[in-house]
Structures are given as C-alpha cells and as structure tokens.
Amino acid sequence: MKEKKKMSLLGLFITILSGWYLIASSRPIAVNATSSGLETSGNLTPKVSASGITGVEGTSDSSWSLLANASNTQDVNFIKSDNAYFQYDYKEPVTVAGIRLTGWWPNGQGVSNVTFASKSSDGTWHMNEPTSIRWASKGAGPETLQVALKTILKTQSYRIYINAANHSWGSKITMHQVQPIVQQSQDAVTAPEVTVDGLTLTAGTADNLVNNPEHHDIDLVPSSGQNSIVYQYEGSVYVDSLNLIGWFPQDQGVKTLTIQYEENGTWKDAGNANIHVPWKTPAGQAKEEPLSLALKNPIIASKFRIVINDYFASFGKKISMKLLAPNPTRIGLDTSATDMTSAYRLIQSFGLVGTAAGEFQTQAMADFVVDGQKIIEKLNVATDDQQTTLKQQFEDEVVKLSGTQPDSEAELSLQNANLSEITPLKWLADQQLGTFVDLTSPPSAGTASVILKLKNNQSVSSLTVNVPDQKFAPNHLQIFAKVSGSWQSVYDDSLTWSSDWFDDDSVAGQKVLFSSTVNTNELRVDLPEGRSRISELDIQ
C-alpha cells in the first residue's frame, strides 16, 4: 500500500507519493494572461532573400517575400544553380516547427527535395537532413504540404535549400509558398474530437482517451479489421510523441501501433509505422504505467489516426487503457507571452524571500509582483511594437529580481544548449521552486548538457529533478560524475512524468538514484534533444 503524507513547509503544501512528489502553493496565483488575445506580431513577416536562385517569367528579387505569405496565390517562378537557398531573417528570434510548401502543378514544376538550416548564435549554420517532397496532386493544385522538423528550433535566421525539383517542362520551378512554420504560443491545445473505427467502446468514453483526470478504465473490443482511433484538432498542431497510460499494460495494453496523419485526403505515416510500445511493468502486475512514446519523425497536421496493430490479450479479446493520445504543440508565431506568464506565475506562487542562498530580498520580490503583473496585463492588448517593449521590460524585471539572490553553492555552465532570455541560468540551482530555466538544444550541435560544479568534493548518491510542467519535462537523463579527472556514468534512464502531477498551481519532482555513491565536486547532466524546462537540479 502506498504511503501518502501531506505537510506544510514555508507556505507550500507538499504531497509525497511513492518516489515522486507534487508541490502545490497556498498563495494566490497571478491572472493567467494568455496570448490568445494578442494581435499578430510584425515579427511574423521575415525579410526573404535568395542565393543561387534567379527569378524568371515576371518574378524578380522583390517577389521572394510572396513565398512567406500564407495567402499568396501568385506564381513565383525561378531557376536554381548549385547550393541554392532562400533565407528568412526575422526581427527577433522565432520558434520554428516545420516547413510549409505550396506548389502549382507541383509534380511538374514543384520542389522535390529541400534541406532546412538554422543560424546559431555564433553565426554558424546547422543543416538538417535533406527531405524528399512527395506531392499527391497530379493536376494543377494548388497543393500545400507541411513538413515537421525533428526538433523545434528557435533562432533569428533560417534557410531552406532547394536541392532538387520536378522539371517536366524545362528548368523553371514554380511555387506559391516556401516558408518556415512558426509557433504562435505554447497555450494548451484545445482537445480534439475523438472517434473510434473498428473498435467497440465497452467502458469509458472516446474523450477519455485524451482527457481522463479520474483515470477511468477505457475498454475497447477490437474487430477483425483495422482498429483505429481518429483525433481531429481545430487547426494544425505539431506532434513529436504520444502519451499513454496503461493498466496491467502487458496483459491488456497496446503492443504495437502506427501513427498516421491526413494530408490532402490521404493517410500517411511519415515513417511512424509498427511502433513497439516499451512497457516496463511485468505481465500479471496490477500497476498503472504512464509512458511518453517518441515518434521517429514528428508530424504537423490537424487530423491524426492511431492504428492499433497488436495488443496483449491475457484477459481475453479486450484492450484496456487509461490514456492514448498525441502530444500536441500549437503552431503559429512565438510571442513569448505564455513564457512570461508562466515565469511570473511560478515566482509569485513559489518565490521565497529571505537572506539564505537563492532567496529573494523582500522588497525586490514585492516590486516584481506589482510591476510584473502590470506587464502581464498589458500583453492582452499589446500592439506589435508594444509586445517587443513589454518583453524587454519583463526581462529587466527578472534581472533586477535575480540580482538580489545570494550566490548558491553550485557553479553552473552549459554545453551545446541555448538559454531563454527570461530564465537566468543561476535559477537552476537557487533552491527555489518558483524559478525555472528554459533550455533548447540546437540540432547538429552535440548533446546539450548542464554542468554543476561544487566548491568542494561531496559524497553524492542522487539528484532531485523538479519541473514546472509536463510539456517540456525531460523524458531521459544521462548523468556523469567527474572522478579523478574523468567522467563516470552514474545514471542513464528514462523519466516518466504523469499529467496527474501537474495543474495550474504545482511543481513536480523526482529523485534520481545513482548507480553508486561517488565522491565528486562536478556533475554533468545530459538532456534529451529539443526543449527542456527545469525548476531545480538538487545534488544529494
């Protein structure tokens, strides 16, 4: 039987349950001003230039901007030489999830192979793998394809290299759109409409597959034909993983599945076929197991289908799950409004004041709560120019607040990772649950790492990892300790974060036990590819 305890500590309520814990604040929460009411920022429109590309048949250099216009129906005609690309320079960094291509007679004169590239802060360009473009239309079209990147990126300049094209009528290439897909916000995606095909629901509802806070049993009886679940979202979303919760998972859970998406009336799998579900719970064990299942190739679409290829049938012809759904991210322009709101809300709810290491000065905290609230409220009605100004004002408030914190014991540094402007690195080890850091690992830059260096050697056997939300919680960690000048592996395993551990007023954590106790003053934590949001790394 699991032991559950509840205690009061420094104005917080801490619930401890079987190795993980939930921390909920007793303080009032800031009004959550989202970006849904913001006007489209002028930063959405990049400056578009070209290299190795020449306009023909009425297309000139001034026409390149049409390729980044989502409403464009005008032909953009060009010929290419070697190493040809379009470059997209934004006024400030934007988050990009994929490439949008619209072709006119695409199988006759559209692009057929492209490479996406991003410019790092040191000026170097990181190239993604080349991508083959398969147009469905045999006629005029227009036809639009959305190609997801394997990792969501954030920088100020991007390139799309035109490696090859279809040339049924000569060397000319004609396109209506060739542009990055930028992320508008990190607000929660509206729940999709869920339907089942070939499956009979005998317990639970279809909606429980994506939203099941009470953990109802969802029982599905499969047919002899194709058994699938369809998820229809209001608009395009980026999906790079699936969220599953099994019960007796190796007795009645899904064994293998295929994730598909609908594009121009055709179901495609993007290489995500026959995925094995790696349940860890042994057969015969009555245990609920949450699982995040990464896709081989992310997808951008509005309609998805999970095809259940095989399942465990220890208890008969029945599949039983607690959750089975895509893990979506909203697509559009990144205004940073949600990031600022999240940072403000956590600091207001969990921020500790005092003179101990990492604590804020009392007056500085009071000033931040008042001034920060004013900024958050203005975001709802901000114009394009005002959004940029408000972001800078918020960053200034963060700098003032963090400047009042006494130094912590650990010295922190990063390798191959980008840090958000509104989350100082010192917050990763300031012993505050109200602060967090937002890290992104750029592609082709090597493994992103956080290095914690202590003033003196210590005997350490574990690391506590606190995170403010499930969306960007790291799902795998590799931890190394420096012993006698060399890095020694002490942990290499996945982390599962249940949605039950999070709400609008909580921070969750897990204690990671090392394979052995080591005497060291330096740890390296290797993060998974993509984005990680962490409140605290606490050496023990």
SVG drawing of the C-alpha trace seen along z (x, -y; Angstrom):
<svg xmlns="http://www.w3.org/2000/svg" viewBox="-20 -50 62 65">
<polyline fill="none" stroke="black" stroke-width="0.4" points="0.0,0.0 1.4,-3.4 2.0,-5.8 0.7,-9.3 1.8,-12.2 0.9,-15.9 2.9,-18.6 3.2,-22.4 6.6,-23.9 7.4,-27.5 3.9,-28.3 3.8,-25.3 1.9,-22.1 4.0,-19.0 2.4,-15.7 4.8,-12.7 3.7,-9.6 5.9,-6.6 9.1,-8.3 7.6,-11.3 6.1,-14.4 3.7,-17.2 4.2,-20.7 1.2,-23.0 1.2,-26.5 -1.2,-28.0 -0.6,-31.5 -2.8,-33.3 -2.0,-32.8 -1.5,-35.6 -4.1,-36.1 -3.1,-33.9 -2.9,-36.3 -2.6,-34.2 -1.5,-35.2 -4.9,-34.3 -5.9,-37.9 -2.7,-39.3 -2.6,-40.7 -0.3,-39.0 3.2,-40.4 5.0,-42.1 7.9,-39.7 5.8,-37.1 6.9,-38.6 10.6,-37.9 12.9,-39.5 13.3,-36.9 16.4,-36.8 17.8,-34.3 21.2,-32.8 21.9,-30.7 18.3,-31.5 17.2,-33.7 13.6,-34.9 12.1,-34.2 8.9,-34.9 8.0,-38.1 9.5,-37.1 12.1,-39.4 14.0,-39.7 11.1,-41.7 8.8,-38.7 10.6,-36.5 8.5,-37.9 5.4,-36.3 6.8,-32.9 6.4,-33.8 2.8,-35.0 0.3,-32.4 -2.4,-33.9 -0.3,-34.1 -1.8,-32.6 0.7,-34.2 3.2,-32.1 6.8,-32.6 9.0,-31.4 12.7,-30.8 15.6,-28.7 18.3,-27.4 22.0,-26.7 24.1,-24.6 23.7,-25.4 20.5,-27.4 18.5,-28.6 16.0,-31.1 16.9,-32.9 14.4,-34.2 15.6,-36.8 13.2,-37.8 13.4,-40.9 13.9,-38.8 14.2,-35.0 11.1,-32.9 10.3,-29.3 10.0,-27.2 8.3,-23.8 8.5,-22.9 8.3,-24.0 5.2,-24.9 5.3,-24.3 2.5,-25.2 3.0,-24.1 1.2,-24.8 1.3,-21.8 3.8,-20.6 4.6,-17.2 5.6,-19.0 7.4,-22.1 7.5,-22.0 10.4,-21.4 11.2,-17.7 14.0,-17.8 14.8,-20.5 17.1,-21.0 16.2,-23.2 19.0,-25.1 19.2,-27.4 21.7,-30.0 23.2,-29.6 24.3,-32.5 27.9,-32.1 27.0,-32.7 27.4,-29.1 24.6,-27.3 23.3,-24.0 21.9,-21.8 19.0,-19.3 18.9,-16.1 17.6,-16.5 13.9,-15.9 12.2,-14.4 8.9,-16.1 6.1,-13.8 3.3,-15.7 -0.1,-13.9 -1.6,-16.1 -1.3,-15.1 -3.0,-18.2 -2.7,-21.9 -3.4,-22.2 -2.5,-24.2 -1.3,-21.7 0.1,-22.5 2.4,-20.3 3.5,-20.8 6.9,-19.1 7.7,-18.8 11.2,-19.3 12.6,-16.6 13.3,-19.3 11.5,-22.6 14.1,-25.4 14.4,-29.0 16.7,-31.5 16.5,-34.6 17.6,-33.4 16.7,-30.3 17.4,-28.9 15.5,-26.5 17.9,-24.9 16.3,-23.8 18.2,-20.6 16.1,-19.3 12.8,-19.9 10.4,-18.4 11.2,-19.6 8.5,-18.3 8.5,-21.5 12.1,-22.7 14.3,-24.1 11.7,-26.5 10.5,-25.9 7.1,-27.4 5.9,-27.7 3.4,-29.8 4.8,-29.2 8.2,-28.1 8.5,-29.2 9.2,-28.2 6.2,-27.4 6.5,-29.5 5.0,-28.7 2.4,-31.2 2.1,-30.2 2.6,-27.4 -1.0,-27.6 -2.7,-24.3 -4.2,-22.9 -8.0,-22.6 -8.9,-19.0 -9.6,-17.2 -12.8,-15.4 -12.1,-11.7 -13.8,-8.9 -13.1,-5.1 -13.1,-3.0 -13.3,0.8 -13.3,0.7 -16.2,1.0 -16.1,-1.0 -17.4,1.0 -16.1,-1.2 -15.1,-4.9 -15.6,-7.4 -13.7,-8.3 -12.9,-11.7 -11.3,-9.9 -8.5,-8.8 -7.2,-12.4 -8.6,-13.7 -9.0,-11.2 -8.3,-13.0 -10.3,-10.5 -8.4,-7.6 -11.5,-5.7 -11.0,-2.4 -11.2,-2.7 -12.1,0.7 -12.0,1.3 -13.1,4.5 -11.2,4.9 -12.7,6.1 -11.2,8.5 -10.4,5.5 -8.4,2.3 -8.8,0.9 -8.0,-2.8 -8.7,-6.0 -9.0,-9.3 -8.2,-12.7 -9.4,-15.8 -8.0,-19.2 -9.3,-22.6 -6.1,-23.6 -2.6,-22.3 -0.5,-21.1 3.0,-19.7 3.2,-16.2 6.5,-14.5 5.3,-12.0 2.3,-10.1 1.1,-10.0 -0.1,-6.6 -1.2,-5.3 -1.7,-1.5 -3.3,0.6 -1.9,4.2 -0.1,2.9 1.5,6.2 -1.8,8.1 -4.3,5.8 -2.5,2.8 -1.5,1.8 1.6,3.8 2.3,2.1 0.8,-0.8 1.1,-3.1 0.6,-6.9 -0.8,-8.4 -1.9,-11.9 -4.2,-13.0 -2.8,-15.3 -4.8,-16.3 -7.2,-13.4 -4.6,-10.7 -3.4,-8.9 0.4,-8.9 2.6,-7.6 5.8,-9.6 7.8,-6.5 6.0,-6.0 4.7,-2.5 4.6,0.5 6.0,-1.2 6.6,1.1 5.3,-0.2 8.1,0.4 6.0,1.2 8.2,1.8 5.5,3.3 5.7,7.1 2.7,9.2 0.4,10.0 1.1,6.8 -1.8,4.5 0.1,1.3 -0.8,-1.9 2.1,-2.9 2.4,-6.3 4.5,-6.4 5.7,-9.0 6.4,-7.4 8.6,-9.5 7.9,-9.4 10.7,-8.6 9.5,-11.5 7.4,-14.4 4.2,-15.4 2.3,-18.7 -1.4,-18.2 -4.9,-18.7 -6.1,-15.1 -4.3,-12.1 -5.0,-8.4 -3.6,-5.8 -3.9,-2.3 -3.6,0.5 -1.7,3.3 -1.4,5.7 -2.3,5.9 -1.8,8.0 -4.8,10.4 -4.1,12.2 -7.7,11.4 -9.4,12.1 -10.2,10.0 -10.1,6.6 -7.8,3.6 -7.8,1.5 -6.0,-1.8 -6.2,-5.0 -4.9,-7.3 -3.8,-7.1 -3.3,-10.4 -1.0,-12.6 1.1,-15.1 0.4,-18.3 2.1,-21.7 0.2,-24.7 1.6,-26.1 2.0,-29.8 4.1,-32.8 6.0,-32.7 5.3,-35.9 6.8,-34.8 3.7,-35.9 3.0,-32.5 6.6,-32.1 6.5,-35.4 3.1,-34.5 4.5,-31.1 7.6,-32.6 5.6,-35.3 3.0,-32.9 5.6,-30.5 7.7,-33.2 4.6,-34.8 3.3,-31.4 6.5,-29.8 9.1,-32.5 10.9,-32.5 12.2,-35.7 15.0,-36.0 18.8,-36.0 19.5,-32.3 21.2,-31.2 18.9,-31.7 16.2,-33.6 14.9,-37.0 15.1,-40.2 11.6,-41.1 11.3,-44.5 12.6,-43.2 10.0,-40.4 7.2,-42.9 8.3,-45.2 8.4,-42.3 4.9,-41.1 3.5,-44.5 5.5,-45.5 5.3,-42.1 1.5,-42.0 1.2,-45.3 3.3,-43.9 1.3,-40.6 -2.0,-42.5 -0.7,-44.7 0.1,-41.7 -3.6,-41.0 -4.0,-44.3 -0.4,-44.9 0.3,-46.0 3.2,-44.6 5.7,-47.2 4.4,-47.1 5.0,-43.3 8.7,-43.7 8.9,-46.5 7.0,-44.5 9.2,-41.6 12.3,-43.7 10.6,-45.3 9.9,-41.8 13.5,-40.7 14.7,-43.8 12.4,-43.0 13.8,-39.5 17.4,-40.8 16.6,-43.1 15.0,-40.4 17.6,-37.7 20.3,-40.2 19.2,-40.2 19.7,-36.5 22.8,-35.4 25.0,-33.0 24.3,-29.3 26.9,-26.7 26.9,-25.3 28.6,-27.0 26.6,-26.3 27.6,-26.2 26.1,-24.9 27.3,-22.9 25.5,-22.9 22.4,-24.5 20.6,-27.8 19.1,-29.6 15.9,-31.6 16.4,-35.3 13.8,-35.3 15.3,-32.5 18.8,-33.1 21.0,-30.0 21.5,-30.6 17.9,-29.7 18.7,-26.0 20.4,-25.7 18.9,-28.5 16.9,-26.2 13.7,-27.9 10.7,-26.1 9.3,-29.3 12.1,-29.7 13.0,-27.6 15.3,-27.6 14.2,-27.1 16.8,-25.2 16.9,-24.3 19.4,-22.0 20.1,-23.1 20.4,-20.4 23.8,-19.1 25.4,-20.8 26.0,-17.7 24.4,-16.7 23.0,-19.5 24.5,-19.4 24.3,-21.2 27.4,-21.1 27.2,-21.7 30.4,-22.4 30.6,-22.4 33.2,-24.3 34.3,-21.1 34.1,-17.4 31.0,-15.7 29.7,-12.2 26.7,-12.2 24.2,-9.4 21.2,-11.1 19.9,-14.2 16.4,-15.6 14.9,-17.0 12.0,-19.5 9.9,-20.6 7.1,-23.2 5.1,-21.4 4.8,-18.1 5.1,-19.5 8.9,-20.2 9.9,-17.9 13.0,-15.9 12.0,-12.3 15.5,-10.9 18.7,-11.8 22.3,-10.8 24.3,-11.9 28.0,-11.7 30.3,-12.5 33.9,-13.7 36.1,-11.2 39.9,-11.5 39.6,-13.8 37.3,-11.5 33.5,-11.4 31.9,-8.4 28.4,-7.4 26.1,-7.2 22.6,-7.3 21.2,-6.6 17.4,-6.0 14.1,-7.5 11.8,-9.6 8.1,-9.4 6.0,-12.5 2.3,-11.8 -0.2,-14.5 -1.8,-13.9 1.2,-15.5 0.6,-18.9 -2.0,-21.6 -2.0,-25.4 -0.6,-25.6 2.0,-22.8 5.6,-21.8 6.5,-18.1 9.8,-16.4 11.6,-13.0 14.6,-11.8 17.1,-10.1 19.2,-7.5 22.7,-7.0 24.1,-3.5 26.7,-4.1 27.7,-6.7 30.6,-8.9 32.9,-11.4 33.0,-14.4 32.6,-18.1 31.3,-18.1 28.3,-16.6 27.2,-16.7 23.6,-16.2 22.9,-15.4 19.5,-16.4 17.3,-15.0 17.2,-16.7 14.8,-19.6 13.4,-21.8 13.7,-21.2 12.1,-23.3 13.6,-22.5 12.9,-24.2 15.8,-22.8 18.6,-20.3 19.5,-19.5 22.5,-17.3 22.2,-15.0"/>
</svg>
